[in-house]
Amino acid sequence: MQTVEPRIAAEPALLDMRGAGALLGLSYWRMYSLVRNRELSVVEIGGKFYFRRATLLKWCERAEHKVRS
């Protein structure tokens, strides 16, 4: 019988403010501003903000503007 080891996700389920900013190419303070203005959804744990990667990517898609040529 073959033993199956549990898989550990290569990417964390939640990103902190700096990790989310790095993913989006935004500064910590710009991320904070987006949270404060309720433009981004967060998971708050112990007074700190965390972001789901999928939520950030969806937000990016919604915020994307097509450039007219």
N, C-alpha and C positions, 0 to 999 in steps of 0.2 A: 504494500500500500504506500502510495506516494504522499509525503507530507507537504501540505500547502502552507506557506508562510504568509501572514497578513501583509498586504501592500500598504506602504506608506506613501502618501501623495507627494509627488515631486515638488508641487507648488502648494504653499499654505492656503487653507480655506479663507483665512482673513489676513488682510494687510493693515499695518498700522499707518498712521498719517504720512510718514516719510516713504514707506514702501508704496503706498497708493500714489503719492506725488511722483515718485520715480517711474512708476508704470505709465502715468499720464504725461510725464514731462513737465510737471508743475511743482512750484515750491511748496514747502510746508505751510507758509502763510497764505498762499492762494488756496490750498486745500482747506485750511481752517476757515477762510472766508466763505467758500462754497458750502461748508457745513453750517456755519453761522447763519447764512442766508437761506438755508434749507433747500439748496439746489442739489445736494447729494444726500442720499440715505446712508445712515451709519448704524453700526452695532456698537452700543456703548457698554463697555465692561470695565468695572472699577474706575469709572470716571475718565476712561480713555476711549478714543474713537477708533473703530476698526471698520474696514470696508470689505465687502465681498468682491472678488475679482470680476465676476459676471456682472454685478451691478455697475461697476466702473466702466466696463466695456460697453454696456447698454447705454449708459449716460453719454459716453463718447459718440456713439452712433447717432443718438438723438441730437447732440450738439453740433454735429458735422453739417457744414453748409456747402452746398455745391457752388463752385465759382463759375460764373457765366463767362463765356468766351466771346 
